């Protein structure tokens, strides 16, 4: 069933409805879902995820280092969660490393897709440690089987500490580890606020927000989102 608006706009509509009607957000989400022909928001979200996430998941390979970039509120975290769910549905392991969210918030993201983490016992690892960096991730995934998909939330926060290697070194470490072990890293990225949707419909590598130098060709694939549009392509 085709939605009347992109998912991120429907979520925004639900948030406004929740505020204006003084009702819980989950109730507002269900009302919006009903307008789209779904009994519950979780059914709408999971139906939406099966489409775009399945298509993207089919295009990633063991050894890939994938960049997912978008401005705030465009669904980059949601898409990354969807990819992790697709990996687990295929019987593969998934991991979610975040310096942005609490464990409860990450679990809520999965549940919003109708995918309760408890239902993927043994397949999903959540890490919300303050010490997340490339070396930490490599150590945590030292015994991960080939095909494991790990989400890193997010690129710019890897660059925040002075006691860790520079960002270019960290991304190089992740690239080498992914290739050596046959893992897939999905790295969420901020987009610079100078991105102008009037000039181009989606951001690209030139719009990635960087404080320090980083050769973005270390990534094997990149996915950019804006206003419901998705652009996915090989980097090199």
KEMI-736476 format. One line per 4 residues: number of its first residue (from 0); their letters; for each residue x, y, z of C-alpha. Coordinates in Angstrom, 3 decimals. Layout:
N
NUM	A	X:Y:Z ~ ...
END
This chain:
236
0	XXXX	0.000:0.000:0.000 ~ 1.407:3.365:-1.022 ~ 1.643:5.931:1.777 ~ 0.209:9.417:1.330
4	XXXX	3.501:10.924:2.546 ~ 7.023:9.738:3.429 ~ 7.302:7.946:6.763 ~ 9.224:10.768:8.427
8	XXXX	6.430:13.212:7.588 ~ 3.809:10.864:8.990 ~ 5.820:10.581:12.220 ~ 6.010:14.379:12.391
12	XXXX	2.250:14.549:11.857 ~ 1.739:12.113:14.729 ~ 3.951:14.157:17.047 ~ 1.933:17.283:16.286
16	XXXX	-1.297:15.369:16.849 ~ 0.009:14.067:20.171 ~ 0.843:17.587:21.306 ~ -2.331:19.244:20.037
20	XXXX	-4.735:16.537:21.270 ~ -2.832:15.811:24.508 ~ -2.702:12.102:23.774 ~ 0.209:9.642:24.100
24	XXXX	2.487:9.492:21.089 ~ 1.777:5.800:20.501 ~ -1.948:6.579:20.261 ~ -1.279:9.404:17.808
28	XXXX	0.927:7.111:15.719 ~ -1.847:4.521:15.590 ~ -4.353:7.176:14.469 ~ -2.059:8.242:11.634
32	XXXX	-1.530:4.594:10.693 ~ -5.295:4.056:10.554 ~ -5.582:6.936:8.079 ~ -3.103:5.048:5.890
36	XXXX	-5.071:1.801:6.103 ~ -3.091:0.037:8.846 ~ -4.505:-1.146:12.170 ~ -1.403:-0.068:14.105
40	XXXX	1.698:2.042:13.553 ~ 3.949:-0.993:14.002 ~ 2.260:-2.665:11.022 ~ 2.712:0.446:8.883
44	XXXX	6.355:0.800:9.879 ~ 7.192:-2.861:9.318 ~ 5.468:-2.837:5.927 ~ 7.454:0.220:4.918
48	XXXX	10.703:-1.305:6.190 ~ 10.287:-4.516:4.205 ~ 10.456:-2.501:1.007 ~ 13.377:-0.100:1.140
52	XXXX	15.494:-1.950:3.718 ~ 15.193:-5.257:1.870 ~ 16.307:-3.603:-1.368 ~ 19.308:-1.965:0.293
56	XXXX	20.239:-5.059:2.291 ~ 20.351:-7.081:-0.927 ~ 23.002:-4.694:-2.256 ~ 25.475:-4.851:0.622
60	XXXX	28.170:-7.491:0.782 ~ 30.494:-8.808:3.494 ~ 33.408:-6.384:3.732 ~ 31.329:-3.296:2.941
64	XXXX	31.684:-0.026:4.839 ~ 28.432:1.835:4.189 ~ 27.770:5.504:4.914 ~ 24.164:6.582:5.569
68	XXXX	23.776:10.361:5.604 ~ 20.880:12.772:6.014 ~ 19.869:15.959:7.780 ~ 18.071:15.552:11.146
72	XXXX	14.615:14.021:11.008 ~ 15.011:12.402:7.591 ~ 15.130:8.787:8.812 ~ 18.797:7.791:8.694
76	XXXX	18.715:6.098:12.104 ~ 15.443:4.368:11.269 ~ 16.895:3.021:8.015 ~ 19.956:1.731:9.867
80	XXXX	17.724:-0.084:12.359 ~ 15.738:-1.520:9.437 ~ 18.957:-2.898:7.929 ~ 19.886:-4.516:11.244
84	XXXX	16.442:-6.142:11.348 ~ 16.871:-7.411:7.786 ~ 20.203:-8.976:8.761 ~ 18.650:-10.758:11.721
88	XXXX	15.696:-11.959:9.658 ~ 18.288:-13.559:7.391 ~ 19.722:-15.363:10.413 ~ 22.789:-13.138:10.691
92	XXXX	24.109:-11.309:13.736 ~ 23.616:-7.565:14.158 ~ 25.156:-4.998:16.479 ~ 24.224:-1.406:17.249
96	XXXX	26.904:0.906:18.649 ~ 25.626:4.327:19.666 ~ 27.067:7.380:21.383 ~ 23.748:9.185:20.871
100	XXXX	20.975:7.037:22.398 ~ 20.359:5.018:25.543 ~ 19.763:1.284:25.313 ~ 16.055:1.810:26.044
104	XXXX	15.806:4.360:23.224 ~ 17.452:1.970:20.769 ~ 15.093:-0.818:21.828 ~ 12.169:1.540:21.236
108	XXXX	13.434:2.134:17.677 ~ 13.328:-1.602:17.014 ~ 9.910:-1.980:18.627 ~ 8.538:0.862:16.492
112	XXXX	9.234:-1.397:13.503 ~ 7.413:-4.264:15.129 ~ 10.744:-5.932:15.881 ~ 11.126:-6.495:19.621
116	XXXX	14.842:-7.104:20.354 ~ 13.795:-9.869:22.748 ~ 12.546:-11.777:19.735 ~ 16.059:-11.886:18.263
120	XXXX	17.722:-13.500:21.258 ~ 21.376:-14.184:20.570 ~ 21.416:-12.224:17.308 ~ 21.479:-8.595:18.518
124	XXXX	24.119:-6.780:20.563 ~ 23.485:-3.234:21.804 ~ 26.409:-1.110:22.981 ~ 25.887:2.362:24.438
128	XXXX	29.292:2.670:26.079 ~ 30.945:6.085:26.345 ~ 34.193:4.494:25.137 ~ 32.920:3.568:21.673
132	XXXX	35.612:4.086:19.042 ~ 37.049:1.933:16.257 ~ 39.296:-0.056:18.597 ~ 36.393:-0.663:20.998
136	XXXX	34.180:-1.868:18.130 ~ 36.878:-4.169:16.757 ~ 37.388:-5.683:20.212 ~ 33.642:-6.249:20.715
140	XXXX	33.324:-7.919:17.305 ~ 36.519:-9.967:17.511 ~ 34.587:-13.240:17.359 ~ 31.608:-12.054:15.281
144	XXXX	30.765:-14.440:12.440 ~ 31.090:-13.485:8.794 ~ 28.092:-11.482:7.573 ~ 27.464:-9.703:10.884
148	XXXX	26.017:-6.228:10.264 ~ 27.055:-3.517:12.725 ~ 25.543:-0.033:12.893 ~ 27.701:2.822:14.207
152	XXXX	25.841:5.893:15.449 ~ 27.431:8.117:14.411 ~ 30.522:9.083:12.388 ~ 31.119:12.559:13.811
156	XXXX	30.966:11.363:17.433 ~ 33.895:9.041:16.789 ~ 35.906:12.253:16.365 ~ 35.065:13.819:19.730
160	XXXX	37.747:12.408:22.061 ~ 41.398:13.385:22.219 ~ 42.494:10.038:23.660 ~ 41.450:8.091:20.544
164	XXXX	43.062:8.014:17.085 ~ 41.974:10.636:14.554 ~ 38.841:9.953:12.524 ~ 40.701:8.949:9.361
168	XXXX	42.674:6.320:11.282 ~ 39.516:4.982:12.934 ~ 37.604:4.693:9.661 ~ 40.629:3.011:8.085
172	XXXX	40.655:0.511:10.954 ~ 36.964:-0.249:10.454 ~ 37.429:-0.664:6.699 ~ 40.335:-3.082:7.143
176	XXXX	38.516:-5.082:9.828 ~ 35.345:-5.350:7.748 ~ 37.286:-6.666:4.765 ~ 39.412:-9.076:6.805
180	XXXX	36.469:-10.572:8.714 ~ 33.682:-10.281:6.150 ~ 31.544:-7.956:8.267 ~ 29.300:-5.084:7.168
184	XXXX	29.597:-1.714:8.898 ~ 26.777:0.800:8.477 ~ 27.968:4.212:9.653 ~ 25.394:6.956:10.257
188	XXXX	26.567:10.453:9.337 ~ 25.483:14.033:9.815 ~ 25.066:16.254:6.764 ~ 26.279:19.840:6.801
192	XXXX	23.533:22.391:7.307 ~ 24.663:24.176:4.134 ~ 22.968:21.404:2.106 ~ 20.376:23.091:-0.109
196	XXXX	17.507:20.855:-1.303 ~ 16.657:23.511:-3.889 ~ 20.000:22.861:-5.573 ~ 19.840:19.056:-5.470
200	XXXX	17.225:16.613:-4.238 ~ 19.556:14.570:-1.996 ~ 22.859:15.214:-0.241 ~ 26.012:13.528:-1.479
204	XXXX	29.559:12.957:-0.231 ~ 30.370:16.652:-0.628 ~ 27.729:17.464:2.007 ~ 29.038:15.169:4.759
208	XXXX	29.810:17.235:7.860 ~ 33.476:16.842:8.806 ~ 35.551:18.644:11.409 ~ 38.822:16.953:10.472
212	XXXX	40.115:15.467:7.239 ~ 38.675:12.137:6.120 ~ 38.956:10.414:2.756 ~ 35.347:9.379:2.176
216	XXXX	36.540:6.930:-0.470 ~ 37.323:4.629:2.451 ~ 33.611:3.849:2.320 ~ 32.547:1.277:-0.240
220	XXXX	28.924:2.416:-0.559 ~ 26.894:5.466:0.436 ~ 23.209:6.073:0.980 ~ 21.657:9.533:1.287
224	XXXX	18.102:10.447:2.256 ~ 15.995:13.564:1.961 ~ 12.241:14.221:1.855 ~ 11.455:10.553:1.263
228	XXXX	14.013:10.109:-1.537 ~ 16.865:7.615:-1.206 ~ 20.037:7.534:-3.276 ~ 22.311:4.511:-2.894
232	XXXX	25.488:3.902:-4.873 ~ 28.992:2.485:-4.763 ~ 31.633:5.014:-3.727 ~ 34.503:3.499:-5.718
END
